[in-house]
Amino acid sequence: MGARQLILGMTLSHCRRVGRLMSRPSFLADMEVLDTAALLSWPVDLLVNGLCATSQLSEVQRLSPARHLLIESQGPRFQEPTSSDIEAARAASQLTGDLPGLSSVDIDVLALALSSGLVLVTDDYRMQNVCESVNHPWRGVIQSGVREVRNHSLICTGCGAVHTQGDVCPDCGSKLKLKREKSN
């Protein structure tokens, strides 16, 4: 079984286990996992049914201190993803080549969405791409989003070698650049 099938199987079986059907706890019934773009742009009353990663609080604080106070007092539920959920999100992101372009906060949000089975609300194309690759539901905050899964590779600007991670080529020391792979 390939890595993509393993991740897809883990994610889908977990979604079935968490339950998009009857087994989801009632407090999750209308919830969605919200990316920071939703936290910053949506009216606060729309955030109440949101689930967010605790790491997003510091990101919102840095970007908009006033909004941070409002969100803390009236906003969504905050939760810390488990280390196994983070690893699953990193593995799914690695398969599409999107991992180098995702922040640790993005990975936390993605981990919450994949582990909970809830719809991810994001305008981040990389996060949408990962969701598409594992058949996880998502929708845009403001934008319509990706229309197809795109795979990316890290290419060395010096020797042209392909790598899976890093900023510098271990072979020649040149900078690595993220490039979209050509689709068939």
N, C-alpha and C positions, 0 to 999 in steps of 0.2 A: 504494500500500500504506500503510495507516494505521500509526501509531506502535505500537499494541498488537500488530498482526500482525508488525511488524518485530522488536519485542522478543521476542515469542513464537517467531518463526522463528529468531532468533539463539540464544535459550536452548535450544530443542529441537534445533536442528542441532548446537549445541555439546555437548549431552548425548549425542547420537548419536555425535558425534566422540570425546568423552571415553569414551563407551561404557558403557552399562548392560549391554552384552552381553559379548563376549569380549575386547574391546580394553582394558578397564580394567586397569591394572597390578595385580599380585597383592597388593601391600601395601594397596590400596584396597578389596579384595574385601568385607570386612565393615564398612567404616568408615561413619560418619555424621558430619555436621557438627553440632557441639554448641553450643547457645546457652549463655550464662552461667548460666542457671537450672539447666541440667544439671550444669555444673561445680560449682555450689554445693550441689546437693541429692542428686546420685547418689553411691553408694559409689565410691571411687576405682577399684576393679577394673573397673567398667563404663565408665570413661572411657578406658581404654587403646586402644580401637578408635575413638576420636574424633578428628576433625580440627577445629581451632579457629583463629581469627584471633589473631595475636600481640597485637593491641590488647586482647583480652580479659584478658590477664595483669594489666594495670594496673587494670582494673575489678574483678577478683577480689581483687587486693591491697588496694584501697580498701575493699571490702565485708567481706573476711575474710582478714586476713594469715596466720593459721594454715593455712587452707585453701589459700592461694596457695602456701605452701611445700610442702605435700603434693602439690598438682597439678604443680608444677614438677619434683618428684623422681620421681613415679610416674604422671603423667597422660598426656593425649593428645598427638598431634603438633600443633605450632603452625606456621602458615604465614601469610605476608603475601599478601593478594590483589593482583593486578596493577591498575594504574590503569584499564585497559580493562574489567576485571571489575567494578570499583567503579562506573564510569560506567554499565555495563549494569544493575547493581543499582539505582542511583539512578534511571535512566530507567524501569525497571519499577515502582519505588515511586512515581514521579511520576504514572504513568498511573492508579494507584488512588487517588491523593491521600494516600497514607500517608507520603510522604517527610518532611513536617514533623514527624511523630511518631516518627521513627526517629533514633537516635543514630548517630554515626560508627562506633561499635563494631557496632551492629546492621547497618549497611550493609556493613561488612567481612565479617561472618558470612554475610549474605545473598549477597554476592559470591562467597565461597568455595563456598557450596552450589550456586548457579546455575552457576558455572563448572566445578565438578567433577562435577556430575550426581548427587552423593550426597544422600541423604535429609537434610533439615534437621530437627533435633530442637529445638523451641522451644515455649514457652507464650506467646510474644509474638503477640497477635492481628494486629498490623500485618504482621509478618513472614509469618505464616501466610496472610494475605490476599493479599500479593504473590505468594507461592508458588502459591496457588490460581489467581490471575489469569493466570499463565504456565504452568499445568499442571506445576508442579514438585513432586515428592513431599516431604511433611513429615509429622511426627507430633508430638504433644505430649510434654512432659517429664512432667507430672503431670496436666494438664487435657486434656479431649478436643479443644478447639480450635474453629475457625470451621466453620460449616456452609455458608456461601455467601460469595461475593466481595462486598465492600462498597466502594463508591467514596466518597471524601471530597473536600470542597472547603474552601478557606479563604475565609470570608465576612467582610467588613468589618462590624464592629459599629456603625459610624457610618452609612455610605452604602449598605451592602448589596452592594457590588461583589464579584465573585468573582475571586480571584487564585490563582496557582499556587505562590507561595512568599512567604516573608517573615513578619515578626511585626507590621508596621505597614502600613496601607493607603497606597500611594503617592499615591492620589487625595485623601484627606481627613486622613490622619494618625492615624486611629483604629486600635484594636487589631484584628488578624485572629483569628478563631476557627474552629477545625476543626469542620466539621459533616458528618455522614453524609448522602450524597445519598439521596433517596427512591428505593426500588426500584419497578419497574413491576409 
